[in-house]
Amino acid sequence: QQQVKQSPQSLIVQKGGIPIINCAYENTAFDYFPWYQQFPGKGPALLIAIRPDVSEKKEGRFTISFNKSAKQFSLHIMDSQPGDSATYFCAAATSGTYKYIFGTGTRLKVLA
Amino acid sequence: GAVVSQHPSRVICKSGTSVKIECRSLDFQATTMFWYRQFPKKSLMLMATSNEGSKATYEQGVEKDKFLINHASLTLSTLTVTSAHPEDSSFYICSAYEDSAPGGYTFGSGTRLTVV
């Protein structure tokens, strides 16, 4: 019940494409859902996050869609660029706790 | 913004030796820091929570005698991998909580440990 399932494991898109990464969770106590971007040999950096009171959040080219009833959320990257090539992790947490449960990661490659 | 510095970025050690990894909060005080382990192409697994001035809290399955954590000041936590073995080779990442950081948590840049 503590797991966060992430798919796909890897993704290749052309420049300008819109990669979509999906995550699903079971624990209804989760109320904070961040996405992290990680480049090789570096620590993860927060990209965008959402709480269950909204169904969509957009920051620049990055959009999170959230479906509370289905317990799913996804990351969309608009007009993807080669510089977006990285590993993306979704996570889930309960407010007031420190425990982030990370998804298994998606390795994205954007071709020039 | 909140910055967490992790050192070293890479370390190679011989089997049986110990390695210390440092995690510093540069512009804020962190009463709590977290240590993660990441295997190649895998997710981040929380190993332990480091509390300033008290014992660390380890996650289930993590050997506390193997992975010694010390949080002696509000800006420094250290992880010592004792009697390292090749299976301890991994990417270790620390993070710290700070109110002003986006999402609250800032991650260090990680340490690649290779045990030969």
Interface residues (C-beta under 8 A of the other chain):
Chain A: P34 Y36 G41 K42 G43 P44 A45 L46 A49 F89 Y98 K99 Y100 F102 G103 T104 G105 R107
Chain B: V4 Q6 S9 T32 F34 K41 K42 S43 L44 M45 L46 T49 I93 S95 Y97 A101 P102 G103 Y105 F107 G108 S109 G110 R112
